[in-house]
Amino acid sequence: MDLRVCAILFYADMDITQENIDELNAVVKIKIGPEDYKEQYEKSLKKYRSQLNLPGFRNGKVPIGVIKKKYGPSVLAEEINKVLSSSLQSHIRENKLEVLGNPLPKENEAEQYDWHNPSDFEFSYEIGLAPNFEIKLSKREKHKYVKLKVDDELIDKQVEDFARRYGKLTQGEVAEERDMILGLFAELAEDGSEKEGGIRHSSTVSIEYIQDEKIKKSFIGKKVGDTVENLDPKSVSRGAADMGAMLGIPKEEAERLESSFNFTFTEIKQMQPAETNQELFDKIYGEGNINSEEEFRDRISKELEVSFEKDSDRLFKRDFSKKMTEKLGMNLPDEFLKKWIMASNEKEISREEVDKEYDDYADSLKWQLIEKKLIEENELQVDEEEVLGFAKGLIANNYAQYNMPIPEEDELTKSALKVLKSQDEAKRIFDMLYDQKLIAFLKETIKLDEEQVSYDDFLKLAYEK
């Protein structure tokens, strides 16, 4: 079967020809004549003339011939680009083409024309088309849905976390695994002595957040006045910004720093956990809302289930998207997309770099197409009222997170409307709501194969790619 089919459409006096190379690639040719651009071209030249100030001519009185000679080609190119863009978008819209990326003009095509003597032009654009596919979902399909097993061990950890969060710092004599150490960083010279004029700065190190077990052990058991010698500050910080703050230097300087340090203990702060009693219950949940340890643990259990449901949904969506993408086995216009990525990237990028990352990009794009089809075919919609309510909920949660009183309804609405004025924030919230609706739809439509796993196993799954 010959797939090189031509479809010719007309807009005003220009014609647009689409030649389908195959099911995923096409070339659109646009022919335009002086009648398509002349009027606007002449208007733009007159506008240039009215604003131009050239030596030897009065303002606004430069001869039009001079304007054409000096600025004609650039003005013409600008106006023709406008016509091309409008025509191309009309063609895509009228023919309901699902285009991937953006049309790419054929290279060096514009160079064959005499821009000082405009007449007829013909430009060609490569376009990549989305594949056709069908999605059929039913209760006969099983999809894994992992849930966290909320057991006594996990509840104990949460109780312990609450007790530490609402506890108080006391002075310690010997450093232990969860202590916070205040000490002095002193930069070392290459011979291991303190560097003259080097960095000296007091800061804190939390032992429990040190990732390197060998470094962590070097802190445990030390007393005030003891020193951890020849310490790489990168091993006790989280990134250049954190290290810069720890050493009292700018982030940029921290990124370049290669020195080792001595760290001398000046103070040991130990967290004394709060007692699990009514005072703690009232601090966390408000006075009188929890009245026993049994109620406290039951409340924690329910909160953990709700909290981890979103993570379960995220894992479900990740596994579903991977399974569905593999099942459909759709193809993409790969060569076109690689060229488009290279052409549209803000920074110059090589073909080797594109090839290296392309498979991940293609899988993501395939899922976007699947997601879009599911939303459209099942009429999943998000309205402005939902978006406003969701934005208010996000703001209220931020206040609650920092134990601050939630604003009154009117103030909350004003804050939400202010957030939604940002296109990026509004899009982010729309995407979050569509994501929620799609997951809810999938959970209702297909059969979930639920599996409960331990906290450690749940974390392992969460960090899998």
LINBEL-V317467 format. One record per run of one state. SS is the DSSP state (a for helix, b for strand, c for the rest). FROM is the first residue (numbers start at 1). TO is the last residue. If there is no record, write none. Layout:
((SS FROM TO) (SS FROM TO))
//
This chain:
((c 1 4) (b 5 11) (c 12 13) (b 14 20) (c 21 24) (b 25 32) (c 33 33) (a 34 51) (c 52 63) (a 64 94) (c 95 98) (b 99 105) (c 106 108) (a 109 112) (c 113 120) (b 121 129) (c 130 141) (b 142 148) (c 149 151) (a 152 165) (c 166 167) (b 168 171) (c 172 179) (b 180 188) (c 189 193) (b 194 194) (c 195 199) (b 200 206) (a 207 209) (c 210 212) (a 213 219) (c 220 226) (b 227 231) (c 232 232) (a 233 236) (c 237 239) (a 240 247) (c 248 250) (a 251 256) (c 257 260) (b 261 272) (c 273 277) (a 278 285) (c 286 292) (a 293 328) (c 329 333) (a 334 344) (c 345 350) (a 351 377) (c 378 383) (a 384 401) (c 402 408) (a 409 420) (c 421 422) (a 423 445) (c 446 446) (b 447 453) (c 454 454) (a 455 463) (c 464 465))
//
